[in-house]
Amino acid sequence: MSDAAAPSASRLWDLANPTRFLNLAARLIPILAVATIAAFAAGLYMGLRAPEDYQQGSTVLIMFIHVPAAWLAMMCYSLMAVSALGTLVWRHPLADVSVRAAAPLGAAFTFLALVTGSLWGKPMWGTWWVWDARLTSVLVLLIIYLGIIALARAIEEPSTAARSVAVVTLVGFINIPIIKFSVDWWNTLHQPASVSRLAPPAMDAVFLYPLLVMSAAYTLFFFTCHLMAMRNEILRRRVRTMRIQAAAGGSAADVR
Amino acid sequence: MRALLTRELRLALRTGGGAFYGVLFFLAVVSITPFAVGPDLKLLSTIGPAILWISILLANLLGLDRLFQADSEDGSLDLLLLGPHPATAVVLVKCIAHWLTTGLPLVIATPVFGLLMNMQAPAIAAVMATALVGSPAITFIGAVGAAVTVSLPRGGLLLAIVVLPLVIPVLIFAVSATHGAVADPAPFTAPFLLLCALSLFFAVLGPLIAAWTLRHSTG
């Protein structure tokens, strides 16, 4: 068993060397970027060619933007939780970079999901916002993302920041199912079916395929941005180290 | 451990009546509410439980940033963590002391403020009961936030931002239990028991995580 696990584990540890990671990122980013553009082109083309829904008219097209964003918002948090575990358990140096790079992306996707959902809700439900269980939990997710970003920015010392952010990310991850459950409870208590929820009909292939292609495009886009953000974070840290060294050298020269 | 508890309680009670800031804050929030929504007694009695619970939540969060900070500044936190007792137990005792000096006065003050909000006896009793079992959960979740922000000069606001979304379940179950006690068809026992479960769950998880964080961030 250890034989099978060893190569992949050591490959993961090879990446702990930032230079190797930067080399890999430099090779992967163009490929991912091209794939993203291709997938978006295909998805948008398929999406725009999809027929209008008999009930929702052309607003059904918002789904191709909205649903993948919501999926990515959740996937991004799962990725952050795994990375946070990587920081705390294995002390992988890149795990913290990954959490830091993913948080703004996750917040952006969550925000996009909320905004497009709101735009979709106006013609469909007749209101920009309802305190529906699902909407509310996505809003809470956005607040959690923003809190993590604020925390990551507030702590100067990188290693302390890494552990603190990882702890909060994991506590949030444990808490998200509880929040989801309690919000469901709260909603059924407060407004029993006053808003006619959009009952998703069994989706036709005409809508399903563009949706899947768009999801693939979003995922590729996420990984492209994530790699770029990680690269930037590594470079930013190098700049910081160099500055500190330069400052230390300068003051030493002054003393002499 | 008992010595630590007495020390914590004495510190909280003797340093300028710090324990009563929470109650004062509670009073302030409750008394500005009628200015915002109008002096309509019927409306106040409807939203009273919600207002009381929001005030309890905020008053609990208010003092949390000092939970470890004062000890961290004068170095006694390091001493406590290096001492013979497990760090988790130290954190647990500090949480209990904090709750006794912040959460419990709020619970005791609840009936007075309930009368201000024109609430009936069952509603007041329900808010007291939920505050009694629910506010420890806030302290224990907040302990994680306090441990994470311990080294920050202005951690209080950040602590509130990080902790608030995590305590939403506490608020939901507390208010729905109160609602259940007043309105007949809604259940009281189920959300009340869930609230107890949340407190117990975070009583285990909170000190563990907070102690881990403190050991690794100060060490």
Interface residues (C-beta under 8 A of the other chain):
Chain A: V140 I143 I144 L146 G147 I148 A150 L151 A154 I155 E157 T160 R163 S164 V167 V168 L170 V171 G172 I174 N175 I178 I179 F181 S182 V183 W185 W186 L189
Chain B: I141 V144 G145 A147 V148 T149 S151 L152 G155 L158 I161 V162 L164 P165 L166 I168 P169 I172 F173 S176 H179 A186 P191 L194 L198 L205 I209 W212 T213 H216 S217
